[in-house]
């Protein structure tokens, strides 16, 4: 009896890379706060946190959708 999987190996690789992109995006958003709430830290609004990180997260979700919707090759 042969076990068949829902996705092929390529789909799983794409899913893992999409998850990695999402996690990397959230890691890039970490930090920028201040120890003292009365002190302003301009690093809070850096381009990395408001442009790059959200872009990586959206791309990661797009890769996830592509990995799920990708049709397996006929064997």
Short mmCIF file of the C-alpha atoms (twelve columns), coordinates in Angstrom:
data_MODEL
# 
_entry.id   MODEL 
# 
loop_
_atom_site.group_PDB 
_atom_site.id 
_atom_site.type_symbol 
_atom_site.label_atom_id 
_atom_site.label_alt_id 
_atom_site.label_comp_id 
_atom_site.label_asym_id 
_atom_site.label_seq_id 
_atom_site.Cartn_x 
_atom_site.Cartn_y 
_atom_site.Cartn_z 
_atom_site.pdbx_PDB_model_num 
ATOM 1  C CA . UNK A 1  0.000  0.000  0.000   1 
ATOM 2  C CA . UNK A 2  1.573  3.250  -1.157  1 
ATOM 3  C CA . UNK A 3  1.131  6.364  0.959   1 
ATOM 4  C CA . UNK A 4  0.251  9.480  -0.996  1 
ATOM 5  C CA . UNK A 5  0.808  12.952 0.348   1 
ATOM 6  C CA . UNK A 6  -1.345 15.964 -0.387  1 
ATOM 7  C CA . UNK A 7  1.660  18.060 -1.475  1 
ATOM 8  C CA . UNK A 8  4.940  17.244 -3.136  1 
ATOM 9  C CA . UNK A 9  8.377  18.011 -1.740  1 
ATOM 10 C CA . UNK A 10 8.578  21.312 -3.655  1 
ATOM 11 C CA . UNK A 11 5.379  22.542 -2.037  1 
ATOM 12 C CA . UNK A 12 6.743  21.841 1.422   1 
ATOM 13 C CA . UNK A 13 10.006 23.613 0.607   1 
ATOM 14 C CA . UNK A 14 8.039  26.666 -0.551  1 
ATOM 15 C CA . UNK A 15 5.916  26.567 2.595   1 
ATOM 16 C CA . UNK A 16 8.982  26.472 4.821   1 
ATOM 17 C CA . UNK A 17 10.592 29.346 2.922   1 
ATOM 18 C CA . UNK A 18 7.380  31.370 3.257   1 
ATOM 19 C CA . UNK A 19 7.329  30.746 7.000   1 
ATOM 20 C CA . UNK A 20 10.993 31.770 7.181   1 
ATOM 21 C CA . UNK A 21 10.207 35.059 5.405   1 
ATOM 22 C CA . UNK A 22 7.324  35.783 7.774   1 
ATOM 23 C CA . UNK A 23 9.447  35.058 10.844  1 
ATOM 24 C CA . UNK A 24 12.301 37.184 9.469   1 
ATOM 25 C CA . UNK A 25 9.876  40.063 8.933   1 
ATOM 26 C CA . UNK A 26 8.685  39.891 12.525  1 
ATOM 27 C CA . UNK A 27 12.266 39.661 13.795  1 
ATOM 28 C CA . UNK A 28 13.138 42.822 11.848  1 
ATOM 29 C CA . UNK A 29 10.294 44.645 13.612  1 
ATOM 30 C CA . UNK A 30 11.670 43.868 17.074  1 
ATOM 31 C CA . UNK A 31 13.200 46.638 19.148  1 
ATOM 32 C CA . UNK A 32 13.341 50.377 18.753  1 
ATOM 33 C CA . UNK A 33 11.746 51.077 22.080  1 
ATOM 34 C CA . UNK A 34 13.153 53.132 24.879  1 
ATOM 35 C CA . UNK A 35 13.906 52.163 28.462  1 
ATOM 36 C CA . UNK A 36 12.365 55.435 29.636  1 
ATOM 37 C CA . UNK A 37 8.850  56.139 28.269  1 
ATOM 38 C CA . UNK A 38 9.500  59.883 28.518  1 
ATOM 39 C CA . UNK A 39 12.411 59.712 26.043  1 
ATOM 40 C CA . UNK A 40 11.704 59.661 22.296  1 
ATOM 41 C CA . UNK A 41 13.713 57.205 20.230  1 
ATOM 42 C CA . UNK A 42 13.609 57.984 16.468  1 
ATOM 43 C CA . UNK A 43 14.782 54.432 15.711  1 
ATOM 44 C CA . UNK A 44 11.174 53.391 16.319  1 
ATOM 45 C CA . UNK A 45 10.240 54.725 12.865  1 
ATOM 46 C CA . UNK A 46 13.206 53.400 10.876  1 
ATOM 47 C CA . UNK A 47 12.700 52.243 7.293   1 
ATOM 48 C CA . UNK A 48 13.539 48.712 8.358   1 
ATOM 49 C CA . UNK A 49 10.546 48.607 10.706  1 
ATOM 50 C CA . UNK A 50 7.937  50.408 8.619   1 
ATOM 51 C CA . UNK A 51 8.892  49.347 5.072   1 
ATOM 52 C CA . UNK A 52 11.178 46.309 4.862   1 
ATOM 53 C CA . UNK A 53 9.668  44.135 7.601   1 
ATOM 54 C CA . UNK A 54 6.009  44.474 6.501   1 
ATOM 55 C CA . UNK A 55 7.078  43.885 2.881   1 
ATOM 56 C CA . UNK A 56 8.812  40.634 3.874   1 
ATOM 57 C CA . UNK A 57 5.742  39.512 5.800   1 
ATOM 58 C CA . UNK A 58 3.415  40.151 2.847   1 
ATOM 59 C CA . UNK A 59 5.821  38.372 0.473   1 
ATOM 60 C CA . UNK A 60 5.984  35.459 2.930   1 
ATOM 61 C CA . UNK A 61 2.196  35.145 2.935   1 
ATOM 62 C CA . UNK A 62 2.151  35.328 -0.877  1 
ATOM 63 C CA . UNK A 63 4.709  32.507 -1.024  1 
ATOM 64 C CA . UNK A 64 2.529  30.481 1.342   1 
ATOM 65 C CA . UNK A 65 -0.519 30.925 -0.898  1 
ATOM 66 C CA . UNK A 66 1.547  30.023 -3.962  1 
ATOM 67 C CA . UNK A 67 2.914  26.920 -2.226  1 
ATOM 68 C CA . UNK A 68 -0.593 25.748 -1.353  1 
ATOM 69 C CA . UNK A 69 -2.119 26.518 -4.750  1 
ATOM 70 C CA . UNK A 70 0.780  25.127 -6.809  1 
ATOM 71 C CA . UNK A 71 -0.370 22.118 -8.746  1 
ATOM 72 C CA . UNK A 72 1.789  19.005 -8.377  1 
ATOM 73 C CA . UNK A 73 3.490  17.715 -11.499 1 
ATOM 74 C CA . UNK A 74 2.018  14.568 -13.005 1 
ATOM 75 C CA . UNK A 75 4.038  11.461 -12.362 1 
# 
